[in-house]
Amino acid sequence: MNHLSNPSYSPNRLINKVQEMMRIQSDLQLAIAISVDRTTIAKIRKKKVPVGASMLLRLHDLTGLPAKELQKWMRVEA
């Protein structure tokens, strides 16, 4: 099973927590802050594309949090 179909994988949780932490109110504002197209955020939310290393690096640069911590935010605890 790849992680996109894994029920414990929640990229929405990661995006929501980053937005909350950085007081960013929309996906468009987040996309601008990390220099990606807003459709990239939409595709990640819909699990059409994974949160890759470059995205984690961009989120790290924005938040200052380690990539490992950001990865943890994508997991839904059972």
mmCIF file of the N, C-alpha and C atoms, coordinates in Angstrom:
data_MODEL
# 
_entry.id   MODEL 
# 
loop_
_atom_site.group_PDB 
_atom_site.id 
_atom_site.type_symbol 
_atom_site.label_atom_id 
_atom_site.label_alt_id 
_atom_site.label_comp_id 
_atom_site.label_asym_id 
_atom_site.label_entity_id 
_atom_site.label_seq_id 
_atom_site.pdbx_PDB_ins_code 
_atom_site.Cartn_x 
_atom_site.Cartn_y 
_atom_site.Cartn_z 
_atom_site.occupancy 
_atom_site.B_iso_or_equiv 
_atom_site.pdbx_formal_charge 
_atom_site.auth_seq_id 
_atom_site.auth_comp_id 
_atom_site.auth_asym_id 
_atom_site.auth_atom_id 
_atom_site.pdbx_PDB_model_num 
ATOM 1   N N  . MET A 1 1  ? 0.855  -1.179 0.000  1.00 0.00 ? 1  MET A N  1 
ATOM 2   C CA . MET A 1 1  ? 0.000  0.000  0.000  1.00 0.00 ? 1  MET A CA 1 
ATOM 3   C C  . MET A 1 1  ? 0.900  1.241  0.000  1.00 0.00 ? 1  MET A C  1 
ATOM 4   N N  . ASN A 1 2  ? 0.648  2.154  -0.944 1.00 0.00 ? 2  ASN A N  1 
ATOM 5   C CA . ASN A 1 2  ? 1.437  3.386  -0.903 1.00 0.00 ? 2  ASN A CA 1 
ATOM 6   C C  . ASN A 1 2  ? 0.829  4.354  0.098  1.00 0.00 ? 2  ASN A C  1 
ATOM 7   N N  . HIS A 1 3  ? 1.605  5.336  0.499  1.00 0.00 ? 3  HIS A N  1 
ATOM 8   C CA . HIS A 1 3  ? 1.151  6.207  1.586  1.00 0.00 ? 3  HIS A CA 1 
ATOM 9   C C  . HIS A 1 3  ? -0.024 7.094  1.173  1.00 0.00 ? 3  HIS A C  1 
ATOM 10  N N  . LEU A 1 4  ? -0.254 7.325  -0.121 1.00 0.00 ? 4  LEU A N  1 
ATOM 11  C CA . LEU A 1 4  ? -1.399 8.138  -0.537 1.00 0.00 ? 4  LEU A CA 1 
ATOM 12  C C  . LEU A 1 4  ? -2.720 7.438  -0.232 1.00 0.00 ? 4  LEU A C  1 
ATOM 13  N N  . SER A 1 5  ? -2.720 6.114  -0.243 1.00 0.00 ? 5  SER A N  1 
ATOM 14  C CA . SER A 1 5  ? -3.948 5.380  0.059  1.00 0.00 ? 5  SER A CA 1 
ATOM 15  C C  . SER A 1 5  ? -4.000 4.891  1.507  1.00 0.00 ? 5  SER A C  1 
ATOM 16  N N  . ASN A 1 6  ? -2.970 5.173  2.262  1.00 0.00 ? 6  ASN A N  1 
ATOM 17  C CA . ASN A 1 6  ? -2.915 4.776  3.663  1.00 0.00 ? 6  ASN A CA 1 
ATOM 18  C C  . ASN A 1 6  ? -3.874 5.648  4.479  1.00 0.00 ? 6  ASN A C  1 
ATOM 19  N N  . PRO A 1 7  ? -4.819 5.056  5.189  1.00 0.00 ? 7  PRO A N  1 
ATOM 20  C CA . PRO A 1 7  ? -5.778 5.861  5.951  1.00 0.00 ? 7  PRO A CA 1 
ATOM 21  C C  . PRO A 1 7  ? -5.149 6.677  7.085  1.00 0.00 ? 7  PRO A C  1 
ATOM 22  N N  . SER A 1 8  ? -3.936 6.322  7.499  1.00 0.00 ? 8  SER A N  1 
ATOM 23  C CA . SER A 1 8  ? -3.298 7.087  8.574  1.00 0.00 ? 8  SER A CA 1 
ATOM 24  C C  . SER A 1 8  ? -2.495 8.276  8.038  1.00 0.00 ? 8  SER A C  1 
ATOM 25  N N  . TYR A 1 9  ? -2.460 8.443  6.705  1.00 0.00 ? 9  TYR A N  1 
ATOM 26  C CA . TYR A 1 9  ? -1.751 9.569  6.078  1.00 0.00 ? 9  TYR A CA 1 
ATOM 27  C C  . TYR A 1 9  ? -2.725 10.725 5.900  1.00 0.00 ? 9  TYR A C  1 
ATOM 28  N N  . SER A 1 10 ? -2.428 11.855 6.541  1.00 0.00 ? 10 SER A N  1 
ATOM 29  C CA . SER A 1 10 ? -3.329 13.007 6.479  1.00 0.00 ? 10 SER A CA 1 
ATOM 30  C C  . SER A 1 10 ? -2.567 14.295 6.162  1.00 0.00 ? 10 SER A C  1 
ATOM 31  N N  . PRO A 1 11 ? -2.380 14.565 4.870  1.00 0.00 ? 11 PRO A N  1 
ATOM 32  C CA . PRO A 1 11 ? -1.695 15.808 4.517  1.00 0.00 ? 11 PRO A CA 1 
ATOM 33  C C  . PRO A 1 11 ? -2.510 17.036 4.923  1.00 0.00 ? 11 PRO A C  1 
ATOM 34  N N  . ASN A 1 12 ? -3.828 16.912 4.996  1.00 0.00 ? 12 ASN A N  1 
ATOM 35  C CA . ASN A 1 12 ? -4.660 18.034 5.438  1.00 0.00 ? 12 ASN A CA 1 
ATOM 36  C C  . ASN A 1 12 ? -4.286 18.468 6.848  1.00 0.00 ? 12 ASN A C  1 
ATOM 37  N N  . ARG A 1 13 ? -4.007 17.511 7.695  1.00 0.00 ? 13 ARG A N  1 
ATOM 38  C CA . ARG A 1 13 ? -3.633 17.821 9.073  1.00 0.00 ? 13 ARG A CA 1 
ATOM 39  C C  . ARG A 1 13 ? -2.353 18.662 9.091  1.00 0.00 ? 13 ARG A C  1 
ATOM 40  N N  . LEU A 1 14 ? -1.379 18.275 8.280  1.00 0.00 ? 14 LEU A N  1 
ATOM 41  C CA . LEU A 1 14 ? -0.127 19.022 8.182  1.00 0.00 ? 14 LEU A CA 1 
ATOM 42  C C  . LEU A 1 14 ? -0.389 20.448 7.696  1.00 0.00 ? 14 LEU A C  1 
ATOM 43  N N  . ILE A 1 15 ? -1.115 20.577 6.612  1.00 0.00 ? 15 ILE A N  1 
ATOM 44  C CA . ILE A 1 15 ? -1.389 21.901 6.038  1.00 0.00 ? 15 ILE A CA 1 
ATOM 45  C C  . ILE A 1 15 ? -2.149 22.764 7.037  1.00 0.00 ? 15 ILE A C  1 
ATOM 46  N N  . ASN A 1 16 ? -3.162 22.193 7.662  1.00 0.00 ? 16 ASN A N  1 
ATOM 47  C CA . ASN A 1 16 ? -3.959 22.956 8.629  1.00 0.00 ? 16 ASN A CA 1 
ATOM 48  C C  . ASN A 1 16 ? -3.112 23.427 9.813  1.00 0.00 ? 16 ASN A C  1 
ATOM 49  N N  . LYS A 1 17 ? -2.248 22.542 10.315 1.00 0.00 ? 17 LYS A N  1 
ATOM 50  C CA . LYS A 1 17 ? -1.420 22.910 11.468 1.00 0.00 ? 17 LYS A CA 1 
ATOM 51  C C  . LYS A 1 17 ? -0.395 23.983 11.106 1.00 0.00 ? 17 LYS A C  1 
ATOM 52  N N  . VAL A 1 18 ? 0.178  23.890 9.911  1.00 0.00 ? 18 VAL A N  1 
ATOM 53  C CA . VAL A 1 18 ? 1.127  24.923 9.473  1.00 0.00 ? 18 VAL A CA 1 
ATOM 54  C C  . VAL A 1 18 ? 0.396  26.255 9.324  1.00 0.00 ? 18 VAL A C  1 
ATOM 55  N N  . GLN A 1 19 ? -0.778 26.229 8.712  1.00 0.00 ? 19 GLN A N  1 
ATOM 56  C CA . GLN A 1 19 ? -1.546 27.459 8.547  1.00 0.00 ? 19 GLN A CA 1 
ATOM 57  C C  . GLN A 1 19 ? -1.901 28.066 9.898  1.00 0.00 ? 19 GLN A C  1 
ATOM 58  N N  . GLU A 1 20 ? -2.310 27.233 10.829 1.00 0.00 ? 20 GLU A N  1 
ATOM 59  C CA . GLU A 1 20 ? -2.658 27.724 12.161 1.00 0.00 ? 20 GLU A CA 1 
ATOM 60  C C  . GLU A 1 20 ? -1.426 28.320 12.859 1.00 0.00 ? 20 GLU A C  1 
ATOM 61  N N  . MET A 1 21 ? -0.329 27.583 12.789 1.00 0.00 ? 21 MET A N  1 
ATOM 62  C CA . MET A 1 21 ? 0.899  28.028 13.454 1.00 0.00 ? 21 MET A CA 1 
ATOM 63  C C  . MET A 1 21 ? 1.392  29.364 12.896 1.00 0.00 ? 21 MET A C  1 
ATOM 64  N N  . MET A 1 22 ? 1.315  29.519 11.584 1.00 0.00 ? 22 MET A N  1 
ATOM 65  C CA . MET A 1 22 ? 1.843  30.707 10.925 1.00 0.00 ? 22 MET A CA 1 
ATOM 66  C C  . MET A 1 22 ? 0.760  31.784 10.728 1.00 0.00 ? 22 MET A C  1 
ATOM 67  N N  . ARG A 1 23 ? -0.426 31.505 11.224 1.00 0.00 ? 23 ARG A N  1 
ATOM 68  C CA . ARG A 1 23 ? -1.558 32.442 11.090 1.00 0.00 ? 23 ARG A CA 1 
ATOM 69  C C  . ARG A 1 23 ? -1.833 32.796 9.635  1.00 0.00 ? 23 ARG A C  1 
ATOM 70  N N  . ILE A 1 24 ? -1.818 31.760 8.825  1.00 0.00 ? 24 ILE A N  1 
ATOM 71  C CA . ILE A 1 24 ? -2.135 31.877 7.404  1.00 0.00 ? 24 ILE A CA 1 
ATOM 72  C C  . ILE A 1 24 ? -3.569 31.409 7.231  1.00 0.00 ? 24 ILE A C  1 
ATOM 73  N N  . GLN A 1 25 ? -4.374 32.214 6.565  1.00 0.00 ? 25 GLN A N  1 
ATOM 74  C CA . GLN A 1 25 ? -5.807 31.949 6.553  1.00 0.00 ? 25 GLN A CA 1 
ATOM 75  C C  . GLN A 1 25 ? -6.322 31.183 5.340  1.00 0.00 ? 25 GLN A C  1 
ATOM 76  N N  . SER A 1 26 ? -5.494 30.981 4.334  1.00 0.00 ? 26 SER A N  1 
ATOM 77  C CA . SER A 1 26 ? -5.995 30.270 3.156  1.00 0.00 ? 26 SER A CA 1 
ATOM 78  C C  . SER A 1 26 ? -4.878 29.469 2.495  1.00 0.00 ? 26 SER A C  1 
ATOM 79  N N  . ASP A 1 27 ? -5.301 28.525 1.660  1.00 0.00 ? 27 ASP A N  1 
ATOM 80  C CA . ASP A 1 27 ? -4.327 27.741 0.904  1.00 0.00 ? 27 ASP A CA 1 
ATOM 81  C C  . ASP A 1 27 ? -3.561 28.628 -0.071 1.00 0.00 ? 27 ASP A C  1 
ATOM 82  N N  . LEU A 1 28 ? -4.221 29.636 -0.626 1.00 0.00 ? 28 LEU A N  1 
ATOM 83  C CA . LEU A 1 28 ? -3.542 30.553 -1.538 1.00 0.00 ? 28 LEU A CA 1 
ATOM 84  C C  . LEU A 1 28 ? -2.430 31.304 -0.808 1.00 0.00 ? 28 LEU A C  1 
ATOM 85  N N  . GLN A 1 29 ? -2.695 31.791 0.379  1.00 0.00 ? 29 GLN A N  1 
ATOM 86  C CA . GLN A 1 29 ? -1.668 32.489 1.151  1.00 0.00 ? 29 GLN A CA 1 
ATOM 87  C C  . GLN A 1 29 ? -0.505 31.566 1.479  1.00 0.00 ? 29 GLN A C  1 
ATOM 88  N N  . LEU A 1 30 ? -0.806 30.313 1.809  1.00 0.00 ? 30 LEU A N  1 
ATOM 89  C CA . LEU A 1 30 ? 0.260  29.346 2.083  1.00 0.00 ? 30 LEU A CA 1 
ATOM 90  C C  . LEU A 1 30 ? 1.081  29.103 0.825  1.00 0.00 ? 30 LEU A C  1 
ATOM 91  N N  . ALA A 1 31 ? 0.415  28.924 -0.304 1.00 0.00 ? 31 ALA A N  1 
ATOM 92  C CA . ALA A 1 31 ? 1.113  28.682 -1.565 1.00 0.00 ? 31 ALA A CA 1 
ATOM 93  C C  . ALA A 1 31 ? 2.060  29.839 -1.881 1.00 0.00 ? 31 ALA A C  1 
ATOM 94  N N  . ILE A 1 32 ? 1.600  31.057 -1.666 1.00 0.00 ? 32 ILE A N  1 
ATOM 95  C CA . ILE A 1 32 ? 2.440  32.225 -1.907 1.00 0.00 ? 32 ILE A CA 1 
ATOM 96  C C  . ILE A 1 32 ? 3.633  32.230 -0.950 1.00 0.00 ? 32 ILE A C  1 
ATOM 97  N N  . ALA A 1 33 ? 3.378  31.905 0.316  1.00 0.00 ? 33 ALA A N  1 
ATOM 98  C CA . ALA A 1 33 ? 4.434  31.928 1.336  1.00 0.00 ? 33 ALA A CA 1 
ATOM 99  C C  . ALA A 1 33 ? 5.544  30.923 1.049  1.00 0.00 ? 33 ALA A C  1 
ATOM 100 N N  . ILE A 1 34 ? 5.200  29.798 0.417  1.00 0.00 ? 34 ILE A N  1 
ATOM 101 C CA . ILE A 1 34 ? 6.212  28.770 0.149  1.00 0.00 ? 34 ILE A CA 1 
ATOM 102 C C  . ILE A 1 34 ? 6.562  28.668 -1.335 1.00 0.00 ? 34 ILE A C  1 
ATOM 103 N N  . SER A 1 35 ? 6.075  29.622 -2.111 1.00 0.00 ? 35 SER A N  1 
ATOM 104 C CA . SER A 1 35 ? 6.416  29.731 -3.543 1.00 0.00 ? 35 SER A CA 1 
ATOM 105 C C  . SER A 1 35 ? 6.044  28.496 -4.358 1.00 0.00 ? 35 SER A C  1 
ATOM 106 N N  . VAL A 1 36 ? 4.798  28.061 -4.194 1.00 0.00 ? 36 VAL A N  1 
ATOM 107 C CA . VAL A 1 36 ? 4.264  26.999 -5.047 1.00 0.00 ? 36 VAL A CA 1 
ATOM 108 C C  . VAL A 1 36 ? 2.930  27.474 -5.611 1.00 0.00 ? 36 VAL A C  1 
ATOM 109 N N  . ASP A 1 37 ? 2.475  26.792 -6.632 1.00 0.00 ? 37 ASP A N  1 
ATOM 110 C CA . ASP A 1 37 ? 1.179  27.106 -7.219 1.00 0.00 ? 37 ASP A CA 1 
ATOM 111 C C  . ASP A 1 37 ? 0.079  26.639 -6.269 1.00 0.00 ? 37 ASP A C  1 
ATOM 112 N N  . ARG A 1 38 ? -1.006 27.372 -6.209 1.00 0.00 ? 38 ARG A N  1 
ATOM 113 C CA . ARG A 1 38 ? -2.086 26.989 -5.281 1.00 0.00 ? 38 ARG A CA 1 
ATOM 114 C C  . ARG A 1 38 ? -2.681 25.630 -5.620 1.00 0.00 ? 38 ARG A C  1 
ATOM 115 N N  . THR A 1 39 ? -2.588 25.224 -6.893 1.00 0.00 ? 39 THR A N  1 
ATOM 116 C CA . THR A 1 39 ? -3.101 23.900 -7.252 1.00 0.00 ? 39 THR A CA 1 
ATOM 117 C C  . THR A 1 39 ? -2.273 22.794 -6.615 1.00 0.00 ? 39 THR A C  1 
ATOM 118 N N  . THR A 1 40 ? -1.018 23.075 -6.328 1.00 0.00 ? 40 THR A N  1 
ATOM 119 C CA . THR A 1 40 ? -0.173 22.089 -5.643 1.00 0.00 ? 40 THR A CA 1 
ATOM 120 C C  . THR A 1 40 ? -0.739 21.779 -4.265 1.00 0.00 ? 40 THR A C  1 
ATOM 121 N N  . ILE A 1 41 ? -1.145 22.810 -3.545 1.00 0.00 ? 41 ILE A N  1 
ATOM 122 C CA . ILE A 1 41 ? -1.743 22.610 -2.221 1.00 0.00 ? 41 ILE A CA 1 
ATOM 123 C C  . ILE A 1 41 ? -3.032 21.820 -2.353 1.00 0.00 ? 41 ILE A C  1 
ATOM 124 N N  . ALA A 1 42 ? -3.849 22.145 -3.350 1.00 0.00 ? 42 ALA A N  1 
ATOM 125 C CA . ALA A 1 42 ? -5.112 21.426 -3.562 1.00 0.00 ? 42 ALA A CA 1 
ATOM 126 C C  . ALA A 1 42 ? -4.852 19.954 -3.868 1.00 0.00 ? 42 ALA A C  1 
ATOM 127 N N  . LYS A 1 43 ? -3.861 19.671 -4.703 1.00 0.00 ? 43 LYS A N  1 
ATOM 128 C CA . LYS A 1 43 ? -3.538 18.279 -5.046 1.00 0.00 ? 43 LYS A CA 1 
ATOM 129 C C  . LYS A 1 43 ? -3.037 17.511 -3.827 1.00 0.00 ? 43 LYS A C  1 
ATOM 130 N N  . ILE A 1 44 ? -2.264 18.178 -2.985 1.00 0.00 ? 44 ILE A N  1 
ATOM 131 C CA . ILE A 1 44 ? -1.797 17.521 -1.759 1.00 0.00 ? 44 ILE A CA 1 
ATOM 132 C C  . ILE A 1 44 ? -2.986 17.230 -0.848 1.00 0.00 ? 44 ILE A C  1 
ATOM 133 N N  . ARG A 1 45 ? -3.878 18.205 -0.684 1.00 0.00 ? 45 ARG A N  1 
ATOM 134 C CA . ARG A 1 45 ? -5.058 18.000 0.170  1.00 0.00 ? 45 ARG A CA 1 
ATOM 135 C C  . ARG A 1 45 ? -5.918 16.830 -0.315 1.00 0.00 ? 45 ARG A C  1 
ATOM 136 N N  . LYS A 1 46 ? -6.029 16.679 -1.639 1.00 0.00 ? 46 LYS A N  1 
ATOM 137 C CA . LYS A 1 46 ? -6.858 15.616 -2.218 1.00 0.00 ? 46 LYS A CA 1 
ATOM 138 C C  . LYS A 1 46 ? -6.110 14.297 -2.360 1.00 0.00 ? 46 LYS A C  1 
ATOM 139 N N  . LYS A 1 47 ? -4.875 14.264 -1.857 1.00 0.00 ? 47 LYS A N  1 
ATOM 140 C CA . LYS A 1 47 ? -4.017 13.076 -1.928 1.00 0.00 ? 47 LYS A CA 1 
ATOM 141 C C  . LYS A 1 47 ? -3.746 12.645 -3.366 1.00 0.00 ? 47 LYS A C  1 
ATOM 142 N N  . LYS A 1 48 ? -3.666 13.615 -4.266 1.00 0.00 ? 48 LYS A N  1 
ATOM 143 C CA . LYS A 1 48 ? -3.322 13.312 -5.661 1.00 0.00 ? 48 LYS A CA 1 
ATOM 144 C C  . LYS A 1 48 ? -1.809 13.306 -5.844 1.00 0.00 ? 48 LYS A C  1 
ATOM 145 N N  . VAL A 1 49 ? -1.112 14.084 -5.012 1.00 0.00 ? 49 VAL A N  1 
ATOM 146 C CA . VAL A 1 49 ? 0.350  14.074 -5.000 1.00 0.00 ? 49 VAL A CA 1 
ATOM 147 C C  . VAL A 1 49 ? 0.805  14.005 -3.541 1.00 0.00 ? 49 VAL A C  1 
ATOM 148 N N  . PRO A 1 50 ? 1.928  13.348 -3.298 1.00 0.00 ? 50 PRO A N  1 
ATOM 149 C CA . PRO A 1 50 ? 2.424  13.254 -1.924 1.00 0.00 ? 50 PRO A CA 1 
ATOM 150 C C  . PRO A 1 50 ? 3.124  14.534 -1.480 1.00 0.00 ? 50 PRO A C  1 
ATOM 151 N N  . VAL A 1 51 ? 3.291  14.662 -0.196 1.00 0.00 ? 51 VAL A N  1 
ATOM 152 C CA . VAL A 1 51 ? 4.124  15.720 0.358  1.00 0.00 ? 51 VAL A CA 1 
ATOM 153 C C  . VAL A 1 51 ? 5.559  15.213 0.235  1.00 0.00 ? 51 VAL A C  1 
ATOM 154 N N  . GLY A 1 52 ? 6.261  15.740 -0.731 1.00 0.00 ? 52 GLY A N  1 
ATOM 155 C CA . GLY A 1 52 ? 7.613  15.282 -1.009 1.00 0.00 ? 52 GLY A CA 1 
ATOM 156 C C  . GLY A 1 52 ? 8.658  16.036 -0.212 1.00 0.00 ? 52 GLY A C  1 
ATOM 157 N N  . ALA A 1 53 ? 9.900  15.675 -0.453 1.00 0.00 ? 53 ALA A N  1 
ATOM 158 C CA . ALA A 1 53 ? 11.019 16.282 0.265  1.00 0.00 ? 53 ALA A CA 1 
ATOM 159 C C  . ALA A 1 53 ? 11.099 17.785 0.024  1.00 0.00 ? 53 ALA A C  1 
ATOM 160 N N  . SER A 1 54 ? 10.867 18.214 -1.218 1.00 0.00 ? 54 SER A N  1 
ATOM 161 C CA . SER A 1 54 ? 10.967 19.652 -1.498 1.00 0.00 ? 54 SER A CA 1 
ATOM 162 C C  . SER A 1 54 ? 9.871  20.428 -0.779 1.00 0.00 ? 54 SER A C  1 
ATOM 163 N N  . MET A 1 55 ? 8.678  19.837 -0.671 1.00 0.00 ? 55 MET A N  1 
ATOM 164 C CA . MET A 1 55 ? 7.592  20.496 0.055  1.00 0.00 ? 55 MET A CA 1 
ATOM 165 C C  . MET A 1 55 ? 7.914  20.555 1.548  1.00 0.00 ? 55 MET A C  1 
ATOM 166 N N  . LEU A 1 56 ? 8.435  19.465 2.097  1.00 0.00 ? 56 LEU A N  1 
ATOM 167 C CA . LEU A 1 56 ? 8.822  19.478 3.504  1.00 0.00 ? 56 LEU A CA 1 
ATOM 168 C C  . LEU A 1 56 ? 9.906  20.521 3.769  1.00 0.00 ? 56 LEU A C  1 
ATOM 169 N N  . LEU A 1 57 ? 10.836 20.660 2.840  1.00 0.00 ? 57 LEU A N  1 
ATOM 170 C CA . LEU A 1 57 ? 11.889 21.665 2.989  1.00 0.00 ? 57 LEU A CA 1 
ATOM 171 C C  . LEU A 1 57 ? 11.303 23.077 2.966  1.00 0.00 ? 57 LEU A C  1 
ATOM 172 N N  . ARG A 1 58 ? 10.356 23.319 2.085  1.00 0.00 ? 58 ARG A N  1 
ATOM 173 C CA . ARG A 1 58 ? 9.706  24.636 2.019  1.00 0.00 ? 58 ARG A CA 1 
ATOM 174 C C  . ARG A 1 58 ? 8.946  24.929 3.318  1.00 0.00 ? 58 ARG A C  1 
ATOM 175 N N  . LEU A 1 59 ? 8.256  23.908 3.829  1.00 0.00 ? 59 LEU A N  1 
ATOM 176 C CA . LEU A 1 59 ? 7.512  24.090 5.077  1.00 0.00 ? 59 LEU A CA 1 
ATOM 177 C C  . LEU A 1 59 ? 8.469  24.280 6.254  1.00 0.00 ? 59 LEU A C  1 
ATOM 178 N N  . HIS A 1 60 ? 9.583  23.582 6.225  1.00 0.00 ? 60 HIS A N  1 
ATOM 179 C CA . HIS A 1 60 ? 10.618 23.772 7.251  1.00 0.00 ? 60 HIS A CA 1 
ATOM 180 C C  . HIS A 1 60 ? 11.141 25.207 7.221  1.00 0.00 ? 60 HIS A C  1 
ATOM 181 N N  . ASP A 1 61 ? 11.428 25.696 6.012  1.00 0.00 ? 61 ASP A N  1 
ATOM 182 C CA . ASP A 1 61 ? 11.929 27.064 5.873  1.00 0.00 ? 61 ASP A CA 1 
ATOM 183 C C  . ASP A 1 61 ? 10.913 28.075 6.401  1.00 0.00 ? 61 ASP A C  1 
ATOM 184 N N  . LEU A 1 62 ? 9.640  27.813 6.181  1.00 0.00 ? 62 LEU A N  1 
ATOM 185 C CA . LEU A 1 62 ? 8.584  28.716 6.633  1.00 0.00 ? 62 LEU A CA 1 
ATOM 186 C C  . LEU A 1 62 ? 8.418  28.670 8.147  1.00 0.00 ? 62 LEU A C  1 
ATOM 187 N N  . THR A 1 63 ? 8.409  27.460 8.713  1.00 0.00 ? 63 THR A N  1 
ATOM 188 C CA . THR A 1 63 ? 8.076  27.300 10.128 1.00 0.00 ? 63 THR A CA 1 
ATOM 189 C C  . THR A 1 63 ? 9.291  27.215 11.048 1.00 0.00 ? 63 THR A C  1 
ATOM 190 N N  . GLY A 1 64 ? 10.420 26.772 10.512 1.00 0.00 ? 64 GLY A N  1 
ATOM 191 C CA . GLY A 1 64 ? 11.598 26.546 11.343 1.00 0.00 ? 64 GLY A CA 1 
ATOM 192 C C  . GLY A 1 64 ? 11.571 25.206 12.054 1.00 0.00 ? 64 GLY A C  1 
ATOM 193 N N  . LEU A 1 65 ? 10.541 24.419 11.818 1.00 0.00 ? 65 LEU A N  1 
ATOM 194 C CA . LEU A 1 65 ? 10.427 23.099 12.457 1.00 0.00 ? 65 LEU A CA 1 
ATOM 195 C C  . LEU A 1 65 ? 11.189 22.053 11.657 1.00 0.00 ? 65 LEU A C  1 
ATOM 196 N N  . PRO A 1 66 ? 11.734 21.049 12.348 1.00 0.00 ? 66 PRO A N  1 
ATOM 197 C CA . PRO A 1 66 ? 12.421 19.969 11.641 1.00 0.00 ? 66 PRO A CA 1 
ATOM 198 C C  . PRO A 1 66 ? 11.449 19.194 10.745 1.00 0.00 ? 66 PRO A C  1 
ATOM 199 N N  . ALA A 1 67 ? 11.961 18.702 9.633  1.00 0.00 ? 67 ALA A N  1 
ATOM 200 C CA . ALA A 1 67 ? 11.135 17.930 8.700  1.00 0.00 ? 67 ALA A CA 1 
ATOM 201 C C  . ALA A 1 67 ? 10.506 16.721 9.385  1.00 0.00 ? 67 ALA A C  1 
ATOM 202 N N  . LYS A 1 68 ? 11.238 16.091 10.296 1.00 0.00 ? 68 LYS A N  1 
ATOM 203 C CA . LYS A 1 68 ? 10.693 14.926 11.020 1.00 0.00 ? 68 LYS A CA 1 
ATOM 204 C C  . LYS A 1 68 ? 9.430  15.297 11.799 1.00 0.00 ? 68 LYS A C  1 
ATOM 205 N N  . GLU A 1 69 ? 9.430  16.485 12.406 1.00 0.00 ? 69 GLU A N  1 
ATOM 206 C CA . GLU A 1 69 ? 8.252  16.950 13.142 1.00 0.00 ? 69 GLU A CA 1 
ATOM 207 C C  . GLU A 1 69 ? 7.091  17.193 12.186 1.00 0.00 ? 69 GLU A C  1 
ATOM 208 N N  . LEU A 1 70 ? 7.371  17.803 11.050 1.00 0.00 ? 70 LEU A N  1 
ATOM 209 C CA . LEU A 1 70 ? 6.332  18.049 10.060 1.00 0.00 ? 70 LEU A CA 1 
ATOM 210 C C  . LEU A 1 70 ? 5.757  16.729 9.548  1.00 0.00 ? 70 LEU A C  1 
ATOM 211 N N  . GLN A 1 71 ? 6.611  15.736 9.342  1.00 0.00 ? 71 GLN A N  1 
ATOM 212 C CA . GLN A 1 71 ? 6.151  14.421 8.907  1.00 0.00 ? 71 GLN A CA 1 
ATOM 213 C C  . GLN A 1 71 ? 5.212  13.804 9.944  1.00 0.00 ? 71 GLN A C  1 
ATOM 214 N N  . LYS A 1 72 ? 5.523  13.965 11.192 1.00 0.00 ? 72 LYS A N  1 
ATOM 215 C CA . LYS A 1 72 ? 4.665  13.417 12.257 1.00 0.00 ? 72 LYS A CA 1 
ATOM 216 C C  . LYS A 1 72 ? 3.260  14.003 12.177 1.00 0.00 ? 72 LYS A C  1 
ATOM 217 N N  . TRP A 1 73 ? 3.165  15.273 11.790 1.00 0.00 ? 73 TRP A N  1 
ATOM 218 C CA . TRP A 1 73 ? 1.857  15.927 11.702 1.00 0.00 ? 73 TRP A CA 1 
ATOM 219 C C  . TRP A 1 73 ? 0.976  15.327 10.624 1.00 0.00 ? 73 TRP A C  1 
ATOM 220 N N  . MET A 1 74 ? 1.567  14.587 9.684  1.00 0.00 ? 74 MET A N  1 
ATOM 221 C CA . MET A 1 74 ? 0.771  13.966 8.620  1.00 0.00 ? 74 MET A CA 1 
ATOM 222 C C  . MET A 1 74 ? 0.159  12.637 9.039  1.00 0.00 ? 74 MET A C  1 
ATOM 223 N N  . ARG A 1 75 ? 0.575  12.131 10.153 1.00 0.00 ? 75 ARG A N  1 
ATOM 224 C CA . ARG A 1 75 ? 0.083  10.825 10.602 1.00 0.00 ? 75 ARG A CA 1 
ATOM 225 C C  . ARG A 1 75 ? -1.097 10.994 11.543 1.00 0.00 ? 75 ARG A C  1 
ATOM 226 N N  . VAL A 1 76 ? -2.127 10.231 11.293 1.00 0.00 ? 76 VAL A N  1 
ATOM 227 C CA . VAL A 1 76 ? -3.286 10.206 12.170 1.00 0.00 ? 76 VAL A CA 1 
ATOM 228 C C  . VAL A 1 76 ? -3.023 9.139  13.222 1.00 0.00 ? 76 VAL A C  1 
ATOM 229 N N  . GLU A 1 77 ? -3.087 9.526  14.467 1.00 0.00 ? 77 GLU A N  1 
ATOM 230 C CA . GLU A 1 77 ? -2.859 8.561  15.547 1.00 0.00 ? 77 GLU A CA 1 
ATOM 231 C C  . GLU A 1 77 ? -4.070 7.661  15.692 1.00 0.00 ? 77 GLU A C  1 
ATOM 232 N N  . ALA A 1 78 ? -3.815 6.386  15.839 1.00 0.00 ? 78 ALA A N  1 
ATOM 233 C CA . ALA A 1 78 ? -4.911 5.401  15.969 1.00 0.00 ? 78 ALA A CA 1 
ATOM 234 C C  . ALA A 1 78 ? -5.443 5.373  17.380 1.00 0.00 ? 78 ALA A C  1 
# 
